[in-house]
Amino acid sequence: MDMILKLSENVNAAGNVYIPYMISNFERLPGAGAVPNNFEQLLGDQKFINILQIINNLQLWSIQLKEVCIKESNRVINLIDNELKKKKTFGRSVT
């Protein structure tokens, strides 16, 4: 649960920087995402580079969180399977 809270806090903090930056430096195109107002300026813009790094880190962190969730889900599935096998072994009907 701590990972989820930390990810949520990081996403909110990144959004506070990312959204205003995108609004002022990109034009929204329906069906195409967004295009920069001044592409050449973005190439050397440290703030833009930092935002890209933050987004990349958040995506990596999200993948790690999903891996933990998958591992824990598999553990629970195995526990359930073992319980079902035990009940079957003792001759009880499982419905």
Phi and psi restraints in degrees (value plus and minus 20) as a CYANA .aco file:
   2 ASP   PHI     -81.1   -41.1
   2 ASP   PSI     -57.6   -17.6
   3 MET   PHI     -83.3   -43.3
   3 MET   PSI     -60.2   -20.2
   4 ILE   PHI     -85.5   -45.5
   4 ILE   PSI     -63.8   -23.8
   5 LEU   PHI     -83.5   -43.5
   5 LEU   PSI     -62.9   -22.9
   6 LYS   PHI     -85.2   -45.2
   6 LYS   PSI     -62.2   -22.2
   7 LEU   PHI     -81.9   -41.9
   7 LEU   PSI     -63.8   -23.8
   8 SER   PHI     -80.9   -40.9
   8 SER   PSI     -63.4   -23.4
   9 GLU   PHI     -82.9   -42.9
   9 GLU   PSI     -62.3   -22.3
  10 ASN   PHI     -87.0   -47.0
  10 ASN   PSI     -58.9   -18.9
  11 VAL   PHI     -84.0   -44.0
  11 VAL   PSI     -64.3   -24.3
  12 ASN   PHI     -82.3   -42.3
  12 ASN   PSI     -64.2   -24.2
  13 ALA   PHI     -83.8   -43.8
  13 ALA   PSI     -62.5   -22.5
  14 ALA   PHI     -84.8   -44.8
  14 ALA   PSI     -60.0   -20.0
  15 GLY   PHI     -81.7   -41.7
  15 GLY   PSI     -54.4   -14.4
  16 ASN   PHI     -85.3   -45.3
  16 ASN   PSI     -46.3    -6.3
  17 VAL   PHI    -114.2   -74.2
  17 VAL   PSI     -64.7   -24.7
  18 TYR   PHI     -85.4   -45.4
  18 TYR   PSI     -70.2   -30.2
  19 ILE   PHI     -81.8   -41.8
  19 ILE   PSI     -71.9   -31.9
  20 PRO   PHI     -80.5   -40.5
  20 PRO   PSI     -56.8   -16.8
  21 TYR   PHI     -83.8   -43.8
  21 TYR   PSI     -65.9   -25.9
  22 MET   PHI     -83.5   -43.5
  22 MET   PSI     -61.1   -21.1
  23 ILE   PHI     -81.1   -41.1
  23 ILE   PSI     -60.3   -20.3
  24 SER   PHI    -107.3   -67.3
  24 SER   PSI     -36.6     3.4
  25 ASN   PHI    -138.8   -98.8
  25 ASN   PSI     -22.3    17.7
  26 PHE   PHI    -153.3  -113.3
  26 PHE   PSI     130.7   170.7
  27 GLU   PHI    -125.7   -85.7
  27 GLU   PSI     108.2   148.2
  28 ARG   PHI     -99.5   -59.5
  28 ARG   PSI     109.1   149.1
  29 LEU   PHI    -138.1   -98.1
  29 LEU   PSI     101.6   141.6
  30 PRO   PHI     -76.1   -36.1
  30 PRO   PSI     107.9   147.9
  31 GLY   PHI      58.0    98.0
  31 GLY   PSI     -24.6    15.4
  32 ALA   PHI    -146.6  -106.6
  32 ALA   PSI     -15.8    24.2
  33 GLY   PHI      63.3   103.3
  33 GLY   PSI    -142.6  -102.6
  34 ALA   PHI    -165.1  -125.1
  34 ALA   PSI     133.6   173.6
  35 VAL   PHI    -145.4  -105.4
  35 VAL   PSI     125.7   165.7
  36 PRO   PHI     -87.3   -47.3
  36 PRO   PSI     124.7   164.7
  37 ASN   PHI     -88.4   -48.4
  37 ASN   PSI     -55.4   -15.4
  38 ASN   PHI    -162.1  -122.1
  38 ASN   PSI      73.2   113.2
  39 PHE   PHI     -79.9   -39.9
  39 PHE   PSI     -64.7   -24.7
  40 GLU   PHI     -79.8   -39.8
  40 GLU   PSI     -59.2   -19.2
  41 GLN   PHI     -84.8   -44.8
  41 GLN   PSI     -58.1   -18.1
  42 LEU   PHI     -84.1   -44.1
  42 LEU   PSI     -52.6   -12.6
  43 LEU   PHI     -77.9   -37.9
  43 LEU   PSI     -53.7   -13.7
  44 GLY   PHI    -128.6   -88.6
  44 GLY   PSI     -10.2    29.8
  45 ASP   PHI    -104.9   -64.9
  45 ASP   PSI      89.0   129.0
  46 GLN   PHI     -82.3   -42.3
  46 GLN   PSI     -54.8   -14.8
  47 LYS   PHI     -82.9   -42.9
  47 LYS   PSI     -61.9   -21.9
  48 PHE   PHI     -83.9   -43.9
  48 PHE   PSI     -64.1   -24.1
  49 ILE   PHI     -80.8   -40.8
  49 ILE   PSI     -62.7   -22.7
  50 ASN   PHI     -82.2   -42.2
  50 ASN   PSI     -61.5   -21.5
  51 ILE   PHI     -82.6   -42.6
  51 ILE   PSI     -62.9   -22.9
  52 LEU   PHI     -81.8   -41.8
  52 LEU   PSI     -59.3   -19.3
  53 GLN   PHI     -86.6   -46.6
  53 GLN   PSI     -60.0   -20.0
  54 ILE   PHI     -82.5   -42.5
  54 ILE   PSI     -66.2   -26.2
  55 ILE   PHI     -81.2   -41.2
  55 ILE   PSI     -64.2   -24.2
  56 ASN   PHI     -80.2   -40.2
  56 ASN   PSI     -65.9   -25.9
  57 ASN   PHI     -82.7   -42.7
  57 ASN   PSI     -60.2   -20.2
  58 LEU   PHI     -84.5   -44.5
  58 LEU   PSI     -59.0   -19.0
  59 GLN   PHI     -85.6   -45.6
  59 GLN   PSI     -61.9   -21.9
  60 LEU   PHI     -83.5   -43.5
  60 LEU   PSI     -61.5   -21.5
  61 TRP   PHI     -85.5   -45.5
  61 TRP   PSI     -58.4   -18.4
  62 SER   PHI     -83.2   -43.2
  62 SER   PSI     -60.2   -20.2
  63 ILE   PHI     -82.7   -42.7
  63 ILE   PSI     -64.0   -24.0
  64 GLN   PHI     -80.9   -40.9
  64 GLN   PSI     -62.0   -22.0
  65 LEU   PHI     -82.6   -42.6
  65 LEU   PSI     -63.2   -23.2
  66 LYS   PHI     -84.4   -44.4
  66 LYS   PSI     -57.5   -17.5
  67 GLU   PHI     -83.1   -43.1
  67 GLU   PSI     -61.0   -21.0
  68 VAL   PHI     -82.9   -42.9
  68 VAL   PSI     -63.3   -23.3
  69 CYS   PHI     -83.6   -43.6
  69 CYS   PSI     -61.2   -21.2
  70 ILE   PHI     -84.0   -44.0
  70 ILE   PSI     -64.7   -24.7
  71 LYS   PHI     -81.3   -41.3
  71 LYS   PSI     -64.7   -24.7
  72 GLU   PHI     -87.7   -47.7
  72 GLU   PSI     -58.8   -18.8
  73 SER   PHI     -82.8   -42.8
  73 SER   PSI     -62.1   -22.1
  74 ASN   PHI     -83.4   -43.4
  74 ASN   PSI     -57.5   -17.5
  75 ARG   PHI     -82.5   -42.5
  75 ARG   PSI     -64.6   -24.6
  76 VAL   PHI     -85.5   -45.5
  76 VAL   PSI     -62.0   -22.0
  77 ILE   PHI     -79.5   -39.5
  77 ILE   PSI     -63.3   -23.3
  78 ASN   PHI     -83.2   -43.2
  78 ASN   PSI     -60.5   -20.5
  79 LEU   PHI     -81.2   -41.2
  79 LEU   PSI     -64.2   -24.2
  80 ILE   PHI     -84.1   -44.1
  80 ILE   PSI     -65.6   -25.6
  81 ASP   PHI     -78.2   -38.2
  81 ASP   PSI     -63.4   -23.4
  82 ASN   PHI     -83.0   -43.0
  82 ASN   PSI     -60.8   -20.8
  83 GLU   PHI     -84.0   -44.0
  83 GLU   PSI     -62.3   -22.3
  84 LEU   PHI     -83.8   -43.8
  84 LEU   PSI     -60.1   -20.1
  85 LYS   PHI     -84.6   -44.6
  85 LYS   PSI     -60.5   -20.5
  86 LYS   PHI     -81.7   -41.7
  86 LYS   PSI     -65.4   -25.4
  87 LYS   PHI     -84.1   -44.1
  87 LYS   PSI     -58.1   -18.1
  88 LYS   PHI     -87.0   -47.0
  88 LYS   PSI     -59.8   -19.8
  89 THR   PHI     -83.3   -43.3
  89 THR   PSI     -56.7   -16.7
  90 PHE   PHI    -104.7   -64.7
  90 PHE   PSI      -9.8    30.2
  91 GLY   PHI      59.7    99.7
  91 GLY   PSI     -10.1    29.9
  92 ARG   PHI    -104.1   -64.1
  92 ARG   PSI     126.7   166.7
  93 SER   PHI    -103.4   -63.4
  93 SER   PSI     112.5   152.5
  94 VAL   PHI    -127.5   -87.5
  94 VAL   PSI     100.3   140.3
